[in-house]
Amino acid sequence: MDKIDKELLQLTQDEFPITKSPWAELGRRLKITEEEILMRLKRLCKKGVIRKIGPIINARKIGLKASTLVVMKVPEDRIEHVASIINEYECVSHNYQREHEYNLWFTIKASNEKELRKTIEEIKRKTEILDTDVLDLPALHIFKIDVRFQLTKLERKPHG
């Protein structure tokens, strides 16, 4: 990854231009062609540096007002199977195996608490994980949900 790749990633992450021709605008800012911007982005996607280019949506603003972190104690020989069941749910945004007594952690968003509880109960039933092996840990206060990677030393406006 060269300096231009890093600057391109930084701009795409922090200051993506909402214009008719965003790739051309990024090219203008970096003093390269739109074609080179697209070539670099495709290469970075192919290498796995970029997982996705898309908006970050505020779930609460689109009606998903209930969310929680669920942690489960899953027998090691069932981790893959249980994780695959959980991954079938579009409302699950993250699903991680952890080195912990509660070794599977996932987050769920729903439009309301009733729908959230129903989904958790359905997951427990489908995975055959006992109630005593599941903790539902709703957030009491959200301090931060954004991540920004500093790839260049360019002067940047604070993200707000």
C-alpha positions in Angstrom: 0.0 0.0 0.0 1.5 3.3 -1.1 0.9 6.8 0.2 -1.9 7.5 -2.3 -3.7 4.3 -1.3 -3.5 5.5 2.3 -4.7 8.9 1.5 -7.5 7.4 -0.6 -8.6 5.2 2.2 -8.5 8.1 4.7 -10.6 10.3 2.4 -13.1 7.5 1.6 -13.4 6.8 5.4 -13.6 10.4 6.7 -14.7 12.7 3.9 -16.5 10.7 1.2 -17.8 13.3 -1.2 -21.6 13.2 -1.7 -21.6 14.5 -5.3 -22.8 13.3 -8.7 -19.2 12.0 -9.4 -17.6 11.0 -6.1 -14.8 9.1 -7.7 -13.8 12.0 -9.9 -13.9 14.3 -6.9 -11.6 11.9 -4.9 -9.3 11.9 -8.0 -9.3 15.7 -8.0 -8.4 15.9 -4.4 -5.6 13.3 -4.8 -4.4 14.7 -8.1 -5.0 11.4 -10.0 -7.7 10.3 -12.5 -11.1 8.8 -11.7 -10.0 5.6 -13.5 -7.0 5.3 -11.2 -9.2 5.9 -8.1 -11.4 3.0 -9.2 -8.5 0.8 -10.1 -7.0 1.4 -6.6 -10.3 0.8 -4.8 -10.9 -2.5 -6.8 -7.4 -3.7 -5.9 -7.8 -2.8 -2.2 -11.1 -4.7 -2.2 -9.6 -7.7 -3.9 -6.7 -7.7 -1.3 -9.3 -7.6 1.5 -8.1 -4.1 2.8 -11.6 -2.8 2.1 -14.4 -5.0 3.1 -17.3 -2.7 2.0 -17.9 0.8 0.8 -21.3 2.0 2.0 -23.1 4.3 4.4 -23.0 3.9 8.2 -26.7 4.1 9.1 -27.9 5.3 12.5 -30.1 2.3 13.4 -32.2 4.3 15.9 -33.1 6.9 13.1 -34.5 4.1 10.9 -36.7 2.6 13.7 -34.3 0.0 15.3 -34.7 1.3 18.8 -33.9 -1.9 20.7 -30.4 -3.5 20.8 -28.4 -5.9 23.0 -25.2 -7.8 23.3 -25.9 -11.6 23.9 -23.2 -13.9 25.2 -23.5 -17.7 25.3 -21.6 -20.6 26.7 -21.3 -22.9 23.8 -19.6 -26.3 23.8 -16.4 -26.0 21.6 -17.6 -28.8 19.3 -20.8 -26.9 18.6 -19.4 -23.4 18.1 -19.4 -23.4 14.3 -23.0 -24.9 14.1 -24.4 -22.4 16.7 -22.6 -19.5 15.0 -24.0 -20.4 11.6 -27.6 -20.4 13.1 -27.1 -17.0 14.6 -25.6 -15.7 11.4 -28.9 -16.5 9.6 -30.5 -13.5 11.3 -30.2 -10.2 9.5 -30.7 -8.4 12.8 -27.4 -9.8 14.1 -24.6 -7.3 13.2 -21.6 -8.9 14.9 -20.9 -12.5 16.0 -17.6 -13.4 17.6 -16.0 -16.4 19.3 -14.1 -15.3 22.4 -11.7 -16.9 24.7 -13.9 -16.8 27.7 -16.4 -19.0 29.7 -19.1 -17.2 27.6 -17.4 -17.9 24.3 -19.9 -16.6 21.7 -20.8 -13.0 21.6 -23.3 -11.3 19.2 -25.3 -8.1 18.9 -28.9 -7.8 17.8 -31.0 -4.8 16.8 -34.8 -4.8 16.6 -37.6 -2.2 16.3 -38.7 -2.8 19.9 -38.0 -4.8 23.0 -40.8 -7.3 22.3 -39.3 -8.2 18.9 -35.8 -8.3 20.4 -36.9 -10.7 23.2 -38.7 -12.9 20.6 -35.6 -13.1 18.5 -33.4 -14.0 21.4 -35.8 -16.8 22.5 -36.0 -18.1 19.0 -32.1 -18.2 18.7 -31.9 -20.1 22.1 -34.5 -22.6 20.9 -32.9 -23.2 17.5 -29.4 -23.5 19.0 -30.5 -25.6 21.9 -28.5 -23.5 24.3 -29.9 -23.4 27.8 -31.3 -20.2 29.4 -28.6 -20.6 32.1 -25.9 -20.4 29.5 -27.1 -17.2 27.9 -26.7 -13.6 29.1 -28.6 -10.7 27.6 -26.6 -7.5 28.2 -28.4 -4.4 26.9 -26.5 -1.2 26.7 -27.2 1.3 29.5 -25.4 4.1 27.8 -23.7 4.3 24.4 -20.3 6.1 24.7 -18.9 5.3 21.3 -19.9 3.2 18.3 -17.7 4.6 15.6 -14.2 3.6 14.6 -11.8 5.6 12.5 -8.4 4.5 11.4 -5.6 7.1 11.1 -3.8 6.1 7.9 -2.2 9.4 7.0 -0.8 12.3 9.0 -2.9 14.8 7.0 -4.7 17.5 8.8 -8.3 16.2 9.4 -11.4 17.7 10.7 -12.6 15.9 13.9 -15.4 13.5 13.0 -18.6 14.6 14.7 
